[in-house]
Amino acid sequence: MEHRTPAASLPADEVRPILDALCQALDYRWGALNVDLIRTDDGRLVVVEWGARLGGNGVAELLLLSCGVDATETYIRMALGERVDLTPRFARNAGMRVLSAPEPGKLTAIEGLDAAREVPGVADIILAVQPGEHVVPYTRAGAKLGYVLASGDSAERVEATFAEVDHTLRFVVEVDE
């Protein structure tokens, strides 16, 4: 339902050998890399997704909000053969939260969008739907109504921003019968 930076991060000394082994096994030497890992109950790290692409679901935007690195621009510059600087410009907390339909049905209205965009800490609200479309609760990427991007000086500030957006933004759904 959301991504946060900085996350409850996995130690680099545990993650790096896994990424190095994957890249070596596939002879992957250059380009964007999106890897999802989970820690199992017994403490092992397991790769659950690997893709030679930028991260989705607002991850690239989170890098810009949290450290000032524009992943999309950097990737394009790399593709053009230009040298890039990945040095963080600052360190902030940021988050992306998925917007979900309350119930399946026809979306009849989106209320409070302008007010939600004005909530302190909101960087953007990206919508993937419009009134008249059929919507369902979020259980897969294609079912999201959109997402909220927020940043602040603490994880608590980002959470407060999300809470205010949740209170302000409303998706009105004519429920399926």
C-alpha positions in Angstrom: 0.0 0.0 0.0 3.0 2.4 0.4 6.7 2.9 0.2 8.7 5.0 2.6 12.2 6.5 2.5 14.3 6.1 4.4 12.8 2.7 4.9 13.4 0.3 7.7 16.4 -0.5 5.6 18.2 -3.7 5.0 21.9 -3.5 5.8 24.0 -2.8 2.7 26.5 -5.5 3.8 23.6 -8.1 3.5 22.0 -6.8 0.3 25.1 -5.9 -1.8 26.4 -9.5 -2.1 22.9 -10.7 -3.3 22.7 -7.9 -5.9 26.3 -8.5 -7.0 25.6 -12.3 -7.4 22.5 -11.6 -9.4 24.2 -9.1 -11.7 27.1 -11.5 -12.2 24.9 -14.5 -13.0 23.0 -12.5 -15.6 26.0 -10.5 -16.9 24.1 -7.3 -16.1 26.6 -4.5 -16.1 24.8 -1.3 -16.7 21.4 0.4 -16.3 18.5 0.8 -13.9 17.8 -2.0 -11.5 14.7 -2.6 -9.4 14.9 -5.4 -6.9 12.4 -6.3 -4.2 13.6 -8.4 -1.3 11.8 -9.7 1.8 13.2 -11.0 5.0 11.7 -14.4 5.9 10.7 -15.4 9.4 13.9 -17.3 9.8 16.0 -14.2 8.8 16.9 -15.1 5.2 16.7 -12.4 2.5 14.8 -13.6 -0.6 14.6 -11.9 -3.9 10.9 -11.7 -4.9 11.2 -9.5 -8.0 14.1 -8.3 -10.2 13.7 -6.0 -13.2 16.1 -4.0 -15.4 14.0 -0.9 -15.0 13.3 2.0 -12.7 11.1 1.3 -9.8 7.3 1.8 -10.2 4.6 3.0 -7.8 6.2 6.3 -7.2 9.7 4.9 -6.3 11.5 7.2 -8.7 9.6 10.2 -7.4 10.5 9.2 -3.9 14.2 9.4 -4.7 13.7 12.9 -5.9 11.7 13.9 -2.7 14.0 12.1 -0.3 17.5 12.9 -1.6 17.2 15.2 -4.6 18.3 12.6 -7.2 16.1 12.5 -10.3 16.2 8.8 -11.2 14.3 9.3 -14.5 16.6 12.1 -15.7 19.7 10.2 -14.6 18.6 7.1 -16.5 18.0 9.1 -19.6 21.4 10.8 -19.3 23.1 7.4 -18.8 21.3 6.0 -21.9 22.8 9.0 -23.8 26.2 8.1 -22.6 26.5 11.1 -20.3 28.2 11.0 -16.9 25.8 11.3 -14.0 26.1 12.4 -10.4 24.2 10.2 -7.9 25.3 12.2 -4.9 22.3 12.9 -2.6 21.6 16.7 -2.3 19.7 16.4 0.9 18.1 13.8 3.2 14.3 14.0 3.9 11.6 11.5 4.8 9.2 10.8 2.0 6.4 8.4 1.2 4.0 7.1 -1.5 0.6 5.8 -0.5 -1.7 4.0 -2.9 -5.3 5.4 -3.3 -7.9 2.6 -3.2 -11.6 2.3 -3.9 -13.6 1.7 -0.7 -15.8 -0.8 -2.6 -16.2 -2.1 -6.1 -18.5 -0.1 -8.3 -18.8 3.0 -10.5 -16.7 6.0 -9.5 -19.2 8.9 -9.4 -17.1 11.7 -7.9 -13.7 12.6 -6.5 -14.2 15.0 -3.6 -11.6 17.2 -1.9 -8.9 16.8 -4.5 -7.9 20.4 -4.6 -7.9 20.7 -0.8 -5.9 17.5 -0.5 -3.2 18.8 -2.9 -2.9 21.8 -0.6 -2.2 19.7 2.5 1.3 20.7 3.9 3.8 18.0 2.9 1.9 16.8 -0.2 4.3 16.9 -3.2 1.7 15.5 -5.7 -1.4 13.4 -6.1 -1.4 11.3 -9.2 -4.8 10.0 -10.3 -5.2 6.9 -12.5 -9.1 7.1 -12.8 -11.8 9.5 -13.4 -15.5 9.6 -12.6 -17.5 7.1 -14.7 -15.0 4.3 -14.5 -15.5 1.0 -12.7 -13.2 0.7 -9.7 -12.3 -2.1 -7.3 -10.4 -2.1 -4.0 -6.6 -2.3 -4.4 -5.4 -5.9 -4.6 -3.1 -5.5 -7.6 -1.2 -2.6 -9.3 -3.8 -2.1 -12.0 -6.5 -1.5 -9.4 -5.0 1.6 -7.8 -6.9 4.8 -8.2 -3.6 6.7 -8.0 -1.2 7.6 -5.3 -0.1 10.4 -3.0 3.5 11.6 -2.8 4.5 13.4 0.4 7.7 14.5 2.2 8.6 16.0 5.5 11.3 16.3 8.1 10.3 13.1 9.9 8.4 9.9 9.3 5.8 11.2 11.7 5.3 14.3 9.6 4.8 12.2 6.4 2.3 10.0 8.3 0.4 13.0 9.5 0.3 14.3 5.9 -1.1 11.0 4.7 -3.7 11.0 7.5 -4.9 14.5 6.5 -5.1 13.5 2.9 -7.1 10.4 3.9 -9.5 12.7 5.8 -9.8 15.2 3.0 -9.9 13.2 -0.2 -12.9 11.0 -0.9 -13.8 8.7 -3.7 -17.5 8.4 -4.1 -18.5 4.9 -5.5 -21.9 3.7 -6.6 -21.6 0.2 -5.2 -22.1 -2.8 -7.5 -25.2 -4.8 -6.7 
